[in-house]
């Protein structure tokens, strides 16, 4: 573990809580890669690439598809090229993160983002590639197995060495690059190494996030999506680079506020005409598979992605978006069938229909995992363009900052991970009953949702 305490000067705790909606105005992080090769124009590299005789590694796996202008800040020999190539294959994403084979993650996001922001990140990804190949190919020849094991150890060591070099710059270090490196090493250690070491990396990442402002260090879209994704697929509440125990107070207020909003809206909707009391999730749609039982179901070949936790995140995202849309209507208007209310209800239906279209497009249904739906909700929401919506409904959707709803749901979900399983299940069932339009039932105690952190064994709440 690399200590970076000296990199992070003391700050007033009052400055640590930054308005999440302002974080997208932060400056985009710089690459931090400083080499003469990366200074060359793509035109120059393309001329050289065409004039040079292809190397053996380019002929074997076509390295030019991965690094067409030879801009990666390392030499891509045959072994490295093989690691890069495997990481970019669909099979890696489908098996490592339990994504359906219908879903095709963007390789552009992988290379231009992940390798450009941090050399540590690049080495970590290659270490992941080697270890994942070992997991997927148990019958490898001894020589191939030794080569992959050696590559994994080498790249893990190189990742730590690069991070130490960056940290040694002290106040002159690029904190966003260090943040990317710490998150990368934390998630690597969580799956392939020691949990205790991963928690140390997560802790350093949280400190840097607070220094930069809540989402300042996660500003660019791809880093933001990665943050939301990893916060939403693991059941371990300590494996977080955004939230910690000291953040509980504010997140707990979010939860209680959400419960009150849902309780009030659910009760008031029963006073509206029947055509305005439609369910948010209809039984006959593919989206309804969100309501199935997933307790104790672990997915991915590592068995470390919790399907129930992913479902919980999807439910909370949907509920937060619904409440955000209703927040545009005056409280008095939620009890009367006004055009404004009709536009909000239509906008919610349009959002649900848009997700349904994505599920149909990717041919996803009850047999697939909640992680597939979570991926769709996180990766595509900026392209939200429902076909079944009128101008009034689209205006309502445009006013809503959906990314803010995503982050609110993220904070609440991470807090809920600390609850006993029985309490988590009760909360999810209550919210699903609301989404399905079932008969109103009041939450046991909306104003006094008891909660506290405990170390190992959860107290019954």
N, C-alpha and C positions, 0 to 999 in steps of 0.2 A: 504493500500500500504506500502511496506517495503522499506525504504530508504537504499541504499547501497553505497552512495557517497564515504564514507571513504574506501570502498573496492577497489575503482578504482583510483589509483594514476594518477596524471596529466601526459600526454604524449605529445610529440611534434606532431602537426597535420600532419607533413610531414611523420610520421611513420604510419599513420592510413590507408593509401592506400597500401594494400599489394597485390602482384601479386596473383590473384585468383588461378592460376595453381599450386602454391607452397603450398596451404593450405592442400592438401591431404598428405603432408609429416609430418603433425603435429602429436603429440603423442595422442593416443586414451585416452579419459577421463576415470578416475577411478570411480568405483562405489560410493565410499564415505560411503557405509553402513558398520557400525562397530558394529557387535553383535556376541556374542559367537555362536549363532545358525548358522550364515552364515559361520563360520570357519569350521564346521563339513564337512567331505567328503560326497559325494553323496552316497558312498557305505555304510557308517555308517547309514545315514538316511534311505536308502532303507531297511536295516536290521530291524531297529526300526519300520518302517512303516509296514513291513510284520508281525512283532511279536505283534504289538499293535492291540487292537480291534478297528475297524473303528468307528469313531465318528458319531453322527447323521447327521452332515452336510456333511460328506463324503458319507454317504449312500444316502442322499437325492439328491444331485446334483453332486456327484462324484468330490470332491475337488482335489482328487489325479490327475485328468486330468489337472488341472490348476497348481498345485504346487506339483508335484509328490514326491519331496524330502523335502518338508516343509522348503524351503529356503527363503520364503518371510519374510521380516524383521518385520512382524506384525503377530498377532495371527489371524488365519482365522476362526472366529466363523461362525455360520450359516448365520447371516445377511451379513457379509463381503463376504462370499463365494457366496452368491446369487448375489451380485453386481459384483464380479469378473466374475462369470459365464455369466451374461447377456452381459457384455462388450465384451466378446469373441465371441459372436454369430454373424453370418453373418447379421442378421436383424439389428443389431446396425449400422454396416458400411453402409449397403444399404440405410437406412433411414436417418442417421445423415449426410452422405456425398454424398448422391445422386448417389451412385454407383449401377450399374446394378447387379441384383441377379446372373448373370453369373460370376461376378468377386469375387474371394475369397482372401481377404487380408490375409497375413500371421500372424497367431496368435503368432507364435514364435517371430516375430518382436515386437508384442505388449508387451508380458510379459518379455522376457529376456532383451529387450532393455529398455522399458519404465519404468518398475518397478525397474530395477537394477540401473539406473543412478541417480534416485532422489526419495527420500521418498515423497517429495512434489508432484512429478509427479504421484506417486502411489495414494495418497489421492485425487488428482484432478481427476484422471480417475474414481475413485469410486464415486466421487461426480457427474461426468458426467453420469455415469451409472444410478444413482438414479434419476436424473432429466430427463434423456431420457426415463426411464420407466414411469415416471409420464406423459410425453408428449405422449407416445405411448398407454397408458392405461387410458383413461379418465373415465372409469367406474369402477375404482378400489374401493374396499371396504374402508370405512373411516379409519379403523385400518391400512390397508396396505398403504394407502396414507400418513398417519401420520408417519409411520415408514420410508418411503422413504424420506419424507421431512426432518425428523430428521437426517437421515443418510447423506443427502446432506449437511446440515448445519454443521454437525459434521466433515465431511471430509474436507470441505472447511476451517473450523477453524483449523483443524490439519495441513492442507497444509501450511497455513500461519505461524503457530507456528513452524513447522519444518524449514521453510525458515528463520524466525527470528533467530532461534538457529544457523543456518549455517552462517548467516551474522554476528552474534555476534563474530565469530572467527576472524573477521577483515582480515588482510593480509594473515592469515593462512587458510582462507576459500578456498574451491575448487570452483574456478570461473566457471568451466564448469558445475558443479552440480547446482550452483546458476543460471546459464544461462538457463539450462533446466527447473528449477523451475519457473523462471520469464516468459519464453515462455508459459509454461503450464498454469500458472495463467492468463496470458494475453488473451490467446485464450478462456479460461473458462469464464472470465469476459465479453469478447466480445459477446459471445452467451447467457450466462445465467445471467450476472450481469450488471454492468454499463460501458458504453463505455469509459467514462472519466477515470475510474480506469484502464481499459485495456490499454489505451494509456500510462499511467504511467509505467505499467509493460513492455510494448513494448519499451519505452524509455530506461529503465534500461538494457533490453536485448541488445539493439543497442550499448549502452556504453560498455558492456562486450565484445560484438563481436569485437568492435574496439580495445579493450585492448588485445584481444587474437590474433588479426590478422583476416583478413576478414572472412575466413572460418575455422580458427583454432579451434574455439569452436564447429563447426559443422562437425568435421572431419569424424567421423565414418559414415558408409553408411546409416544406418537407420535414424540417426539424420539429415543427409543431405537431404534424401528424404522427411522427414517430413517438413523441412524448405522450400524446393521447392514447396511442395504441398500446405501448408497454405499460401505461398506468391502468389499462383496462382488461388485460388478459391473465394476469397472475393473481392468485388468491392471497399471496403473502403481503400483508399491509406494510411491512418494513421495507419491502423492495420498491421504494418510491423515491424518485429524485425531485418530486414537487412538494409533497406533503409530509409532515412529521407530526409527532405528538404536540409540539408547541403550536401547530396550526389548527388544533382541534376546535378551539373556541369559535373561530370565524366559520369553519366548515359546518360546525354543529348548528350555528345560527341559520346557515343556508338550508340545512335539512329541516329544521323546525319550521322555517318560513315556507318551504315547499309543501310540507304536510298540511299546514294551515290553508295554503292556497288551494290545494287539491280538495281538501275537506269542504271548504266553502263552495267551490265550483261544483263539485259533485252533488252537493245538497241543493244548490240553486238550479241546476239543470233539470231537476225533476219538476220544477215549476213552469218550465217552458213547454210550448206545444210539442207534440210527439215528433214532428219532422225536424225539430232542432235538438232532439235528444238522441241522435244516432250514435252508435258505438264508434270509438276512434279506431278500433281494430275489429274488422268483421271476420266471422268464423270461416267464411268461404274463401278467404284470400290466403296467399302464401305467407303474408306477413303474420298471420295468426300463429305460425309455428313458434313465434316469439313467446307464446303463452304455455308451451309444453314444459313438462317436468324435466329438469336437468340436474337435480341434486346428485352430488358425488361423481359426476361424469367428468373425467379428465381426458383431454384430447391432446393431440400431437404425439409423435413417437416417443417423446420424453415424458409424457404424462404430467406435464407441469403447467399446461394451460387449462384453466378451470372454465368449463362451459357455462356453469351457473353464474360465475362472476362476469363473464362476457355478456350473458343475458341480462344480468342486473344493470350493467352499464347501458345496454341498448334501451331498456325500460326507462331508466332515469333520463337518458338523452331525449327520448320521445316525450316524456312527461314535462321536462324542463322547456322544451320547445312549445308544447301546448300552453303551458302557463305563461311563457313569454309572449305568445300571440294574444292570449286573453288579456294580458297586461296592457294592451293597447286600447282596451275598451273600458270605459268608466264603470265602476262597480254597480252603479244604478242601472246601467244598460244591459248587464248580464241577466237581468230578470225580465226583460221585455224584448220581443222579436223585432229589433231595429235593423236597418240595412247594414249598419256597422257591425253588429253582432253576426249577422248572416255572412258577411265577408270573412270574418275571423273563423267561423265554423267551416266555411268553404276552403279557406287557406289550410286549415288543419287536414281536411280531407285531401286536398291537393298534395300536401307533403306526404301523407300516407300512401297515396296513389303513386307518387314518384318513387318511393322506396319499393313499392310493389313492382313497378316497371323494371327497376334494377334487378330485383330477385328473378323476374321472368327472363330478363336479358342474360343473366348468368346461370339460369336454369337451377336455381336454388330452392329447396323445399324442406320439409320436415326431417329428411334424412341428413341434412347438412348441419353444421354447427352454428352456434350463436356467434362465433368468431367471424364467420362469413358475413353475417349481418352487421356486426360491429365494424368490420373493414369497410363495408359499403357506406355506412353512416359517417365514418370519419374521413374517408378518402374522396368522397364525391360531393359533399354538401355545398362546396363553393360553386358547383355547376348546377345548382338547384333550378331546374326549369320545367315545372310540371306541365304536362300537355292539357290536362283537364282542369283548367283554371281560367277565370275571367280577369279582366283588368283590375277590378276592386280587390280580388283575392291576391293577385300578384303584388299589388301595392302594399298589402298587409305583410306579405312574406318579405318584401324588400326592406321594410322598416325594421324587421327583426334582425338583430345581430346573432346569427345562428352560432357563430364561433363562441360567443359568450355563453350560450346555453350549453355548448359542448364542454367548456371548461367548468361551468357550475356543476354539471353532472359528474365530471371527473372528480372534483373535490368532494362531493357528497359520497360518491361510490367508494372512494378510498377510505373515507371515514367509516362507512358501513362495514367494511371488511373487518373492523375490529369488533363488531357485534358478535354475540353467540349465534350459531347457525340457526337456531330456532327463531331468534329475533329477525335475522336477515330474511328468512323464509316468510315470516308474517308480513314484513314490510313489502316484499316483492308481490306476494299474493294480493295484498290490499291495493297496490298500484295497478296490477293487472286487472283486477275487478273493475277499477275505475276506467281503464282503457277499453275494456270489453262492454262498457255500458250496463253493467249489472246493477241490481238494486242497491241504493245507497246504504252504506253502513259506516258509522262514525268510527274513526280511529280511537283506540282505547283511551289515549290521553295525549291529544295533539300538542298541548302546551307544555307538557312535562315529559317529553321523550327522554327517559333516564339513560344516562350514558357515562361511563368513565373508562379510562385505559387501565388494563392490568397486564402484568408481565407475561405469564405463561398460560394460566388457566383463566378463561373468561368468566366473569360473574354473571349470574342470571339476572337479566334486566326485566 
